[in-house]
Amino acid sequence: MDGSQIQQLDQDHVWHPYAAMPNAVPCFPVEKASGCKITLSDGKVLVDGMSSWWACIHGYNHPILNAAAKDQMEKMSHMMFGGLTHEPAVRLAKELAEITPGSGDRKLDKIFYCDSGSVSVEVAMKMALQYWFNKGKSERSKFLTIRGGYHGDTFEAMSVCDPVNGMHHLFNSTLPQQIFCDRPESRFDEEEWDESDIHNFQQTLEQNQKDIAAVILEPIVQGAGGMRFYSPEYLQRVRELCDEYEVLLICDEIATGFGRTGKLFAVEHARNVVPDILCIGKALSGGFLSFAATITSPRVAAVFEQGPAGVLMHGPTFMGNPLACAVSLASLQILQSYDWKKSIQSIETQLASELAPCRDSPHVQDVRVLGAIGVVEMKEPMDMKVVQPRVVEEGVWLRPFGRLLYTMPPFIIQPDELRKITKAMVSIATRRRA
């Protein structure tokens, strides 16, 4: 099939994410990908600045991930997880238990495997609800979250996304009604903490304590809800207040986990913050397969045998898929095989330097960088029909949305490849109206 045939069949039959049918902006057919390069069917090569929505941290077609998949496929690609277990699942769980935060009965070492990030959030929320039900406090059925957040596209996850400016406000009348407080205004790079920034959160928590099962938020980085980086001190105070008011804390690290912000987990930017429940996904498998996990502590897990059901009422068909577990274990081993922190620091330094000229553009609202995340926030929304082809013309792959032109490149990206991405971002943001 040539590119035009692929594109036509795609327009006729395939529904893409956040798109109409047919797609208003036809997709670019991809032939192959390797390292940080995407080759289109017409032979054009693009430098990838998205890590396939932040997941492919090791780049594409990685030989170690490929070998792990091949070795596992020769044994079994799938096996039901009810009543059975297997080596890839237990080895990955052991590895995750060793690298996640916490100690004692707050050590995050109880792993529930999931199909995707959204499902991980659904499981976390269900876990929090059933936790309180088992403790005889079923009235604790609401979730408190901060505005500007994004947690996925499934129903319960949508209910804790920003209710006004989020992607799911059309469904507000049918979604479970949650409790929202003001988003943090203190920026990550501010030296002095303003205690007033936590007041609205504290007041909201105090007023609704008896109804709240858990606080759920994205630690440090609010991703698809606005790509904002907030103060670690805010997260520290949230943890303290959750303890004070006896409310569980769920941290959604689906976008930030496994090094994206310069720490293995974003919660590590704050002092002694350990969530009660942690959601991970995306980079867990190195972007090789859809895979995620919901992780909790002995303190939370012990409650589930006490309730009427005696179990956590959830069990996906593809839970603990051995192929995904084997590849995820290989992905963690790759990450631990080199100085990834140094790589992230180098990416951060280069992004900060090379995106700085965008600040002088009258069309740019803000420029912010943290770890391997570079964001140029425009003053006006971009027209994707115009800007997406321009991105490809520049020889890179970025997927802007709304007012945000951003990059989350693979960790293995080389300086000359990253320079091509930043040059394209500067060109679009400063010299061309999008």
N, C-alpha and C positions, 0 to 999 in steps of 0.2 A: 504494500500500500504506500502511495506517496503522500506527502504532507497535505495536499489539497483534498485527497480522499478521506484521510483521517479527520481533517477539520470539518468536512461536510457531514460525515457520519456522526461526529461529535455534536454538531449543531442540531442534527435531526433527532438524536436519541439520548444524549448524555446530559444530565442535570448537574451542574457544578455548584460548589459552595457559594452561598450568598449571591446567587445569580438567578435571572429569569430563564424561562424556557421558550424559545431558544435564547442562548446567551447573547446579551447586547454587545459584548466585547468578545469576539471569537478568540478561543484559546490557541496558544502556540504549540504545535505538536513537537514532542520531545523524542529524539531517537535513542539517546543514551546519556549517561552521566558518570563521571569519574572524578574523584578528588573534589575540587571546588568548581568544576566545569560542567555545564549542561550543554549538550549538543542537540540543536533542533534538527528536525527532519530535513530542512533545507541546507544543512551543513553549518549554519551560524553557531558559534560557540559563545556562551554567556558565562560570566563569572557569577557564581551563586552568592547572593547576599542575604538569603532567607533561611538557609538550612532546612528547607522544606517545612516552613512554619516552625522553626526553632528546634527541630528534632535531630537532624543529621549532623551532630556535632563533630563527627570524624570524617565528614564528607561522604561522597558516594562511592559505591562499588569497592568498599574496603576489603582487602583480602582476608583479614582475620575474621571479620563478621561473615563474609561469604563462606569461609571454611567451617566456622561454627555451625552455620545453617546446614551446609552440606553434610557434615558429620552427624548432626542430629536427625536430619531427614532419613538417613540410612538406617536409623534405629526406629524412630516414630515421629511423625510430624504433629500428631495430636493424640491426646488420651483424656477421657473424662476425668474430672478431678474429684468427683464424689466417690468416696470409698477407696480411691487409688491415689498414689503419689509417685514421684519419680525424682531421679537425681538432679536434673537441671533446676527443678523448683526448689528443692531444699538447699542446694548449693547457692542459688541466687538469694534466697531468704537469709541464709547465714551471712552472705556478703553485705546485704542491705542492712542487716541488724548491726553489723560492725561499723558501718560508716554513718548511720543516722545519729542524730543528737540524743542526749538524755542519759540518765543513769538510774539505777535502782528500779523502783516501781514506775518511774517515768521514762525509762529507756524505751525508745521506739523500736521494738523488736518483734512485734506481732504483725505479720504481713498478709494482707488479703489481696490477691491478684485480681486485676480487672481488665476489661477489653480496651478501654480508652480513657482519656483524661476526664471527660464528662461523666463516665460511669464511676470513676474513682471518686468524684465529688458527690455523686448520688449515694454511693456506699457510705462515704464519710457522714453525710447528713442523716442517712438512715441509721447509722451506727450511733450517732448522738441522740437521736430520738428514742431508739430502743434502749439506750443506756439509762435514760431517765425513766422510761416506762418500767424497766426492770427494778428501778429503785423506788417505785411507787409514786412517781411525780410526773404522770402523763400530761399534766397541764403545761409542762415545759416543752412546747411544741413549735416555738418560733426560733428564727435565726436572726442574729444581729450582724449587720455587715456595713461596710463603708461605701459611700457613693463612689462611682467611678470604677467599680470592679467588674471583672468578667470571669465567669467560672464554667462556661460551657453552654451547649445548646439543648441538652435534655431538660425536662420540665422542672425538676426541683433545682437543678443548677441555674436555669434561667431566672428562677425566682429571687436569686441573690445577686444577679447582675444589676448594673445601674438601671433603675426603673424609668428614668427620664431620657438620658442620653445614650443608653445602652442599645444593643442591637435587637433587643427583644421586647421593647415597650409596647409593641402591637398586641402582645399577649397578656398585658397586665391584668385585664379583667378576669382572666381564667387561671392565672398562676396563683399558687399559695402566697398569701400576703405576709411578707417578712418585715423586719424592722430595720430602717436605714438611719445612719447618722452621717454627719458631714465628713467628707474625705479629708485626710491630713493635708495641711498646707505647708508644713515644714519640709523643706527640700532635703534630699540626701546629703548634699554638699554644704549645708549650713553648719557653721561651727557652734553656734549657740542654740540651745533648745528652748523653745517658748512653751511653757507648761500649759498656756491657754489653748494650745492646739488639741489637747486631749479632753478638754472640758465637755464638749458636746457628746463625745463618746461616753465619758463617765456618767453624765447626766442621763443619757438614753439607757445605758446599762442599769443604772440605779432604779430608774422609773419602771423598767420592764423586767427586772431580774427574775421574777417568779414565772415569767412566760418563756424565758429564753433557754433553749437547749444548748446552744453553742454560738460563739462568735466565729464567723468564717471570713477570711481575707487572704489576699495575695501579699506575702511578706515583701516589703521594700519596693517591689516593682509592680505597679498596676499595669498589666499587659495590654490586651486588646481593648480594654476600656479607656485607654488614653496614653499608655506608655509613660507613666509618671513615676518618678523615683522619690520616695519619701523618707523621712528621718528614721534611722534605727531606734532612736529614743522613743518615737511613737510606738513602735512595735514592742519595745521593752515595757512601756506603761500599759499597753493592752494586756500583755501577759500578767502583769502584776494585778490589774483590775479584774481579770478573769479569775485569778486565784482568790482575790478578796471577796468577790460576789459569787464564788463557786459556780462558774460557768465554764464549759469546755471551750477550748480554742482549737479551731481547725485552720491549718495553714495550707493553702493551695500553692504548691511548688511545681505545678505541671510545666509551666514555662521557664521557671528559674532554676529548677533542680539540676544538679550535675555540672556546676561550674559556671553557668552563664553570667553571673554577676561578679565573679572573681572569688566567691566562696563556694564550697561544694553545694551548700544549701543557703538560700538567701537569709534564712533566720539567723545564720551565724554572724551576720553583720551587727546584730544586737547582742547585748550582754545576757548570757544565761537564759535565752529564750528557747524553750522546748515546747512545741505544741502538743496537745493531747492526741490529735489526729493529724497525719501528714498525707497529702495527696501528691503523687508523683506520676509522670508519664513522659510523653514526647521523647526526650533524650535518653530515657531509661533503656530503650533498645537501640540507641544510636540512630533512631529514625528508620530502622530496618523493617519493623513491623509495628502495627498498632498494639500497644501494650501499656499498662499502667498498674499502679498499686495504691492501696489505702493502708497506711501503717499506723498502728497505735501502740499503746503501752500496756504492761500487765495490769496497771491500775484500772484502765478502762475495760480491757478484755475480760477480766475476772468477773465482771458484773453479768455477763451474758448467760452464764450457766445458772444464774439465780432466778431469771424470769420465767414466765409460763411456757415460753417456747423452748427455753434452754439452749438456744442457738441464735446466731445472727441470721436473720431471715433474708439471705441473698445468696445466689449461686449461679453465675453466668455459665452458659454452655462451654465457652472457650476459656474459662478460668484456668490459670496455671498452664496455658499451652506450652508444651515442652520445647517447641521450636523457638517461641518468643523468649522463654526463660534462658535457653542456651545462648541465643544471640545477645540477650541483655547482660548475661554474665561475661561474655566476651567483650562487650562494650565497656563495662566497668574495668575490666583488665587492661584494655587499651588506655583508658583514662588514667589509670594508676601506673602506667608504664613510662610516663614522661612527665616533665615538669609543666603540667597544664596551667598552673597558676601563673607561671612566667609567660606562657603564651597568651593568656587572657590579659595580663598586664600590658603586654606589647600591643595587643589589639586595641585596648582602651586608650593607650597613649597616642597611637596613630589616629584613631577615630577623633579624639579630642583635638588634635592638632589640625587635621585635614578638613574637619567639618566646621572649624572656627570661622572661616570666611562667610559662612551662611548668616552669621549674626549681623552682618552689615547690610543684608538685603532688606528692603522695605516690605517684602512679601513674607518674611519669616518672623514668627512669634517667639520661638525659643529653640535653642539647641542644647541637648543634654546627652551625656555619655556615662555609662556605668558598665564596667566589665566589657563583654563582647556585645554590647547594645549601643547603637548610635541612632539618635532620634533628631530629626529636623521637623519641628512643628510649624506649619504654615498658618498664616492669618485667615486664609479662606480655604474651603474644601477644594480638593483637586478633582478634576474631571478625568475619570479613569479611561474614558474613550480616547483622551488625548495623551495622558501621561504614561499609560502602560506601553504603548508603542514607542514612546520616546525613551523609556528605560531600556527597552530591547535594542533600540538604535545605538544606545551608548555601550552596548556589549555586556550588559550585566542583567541579572534577574533580581528585581525588587518587587514587592507587592504592596504599594501604598494603600492607605484607606483613610477616608475622611480628610482631615488636615495633616495627617502624619505620613512623612516620608522617612522610613527607618530601615536599619539593617541589623540582622542578627546572624553574622556569618559563621560558617563552620570554624571550629577551633584551630584547624590545620591550615587555615588560609595564610598565604604568603604575603609579605608587604606589597609586592607589585600588584597582586590580585586585589588586595584591599584598597590600594590606591585607585584602582580603576573604579571601584564601587563608590568611594568618597568623591572622586572627580565627577562621576555621574550625578550624585546627589547634589553637589554644589552647583553643577550646571543647571539642573532642573529647578533648584530652589532659588537661584540668584539671577540667572541670565535668561530664563525662559518662564513665561507665565504658564502655569499648569491649570 
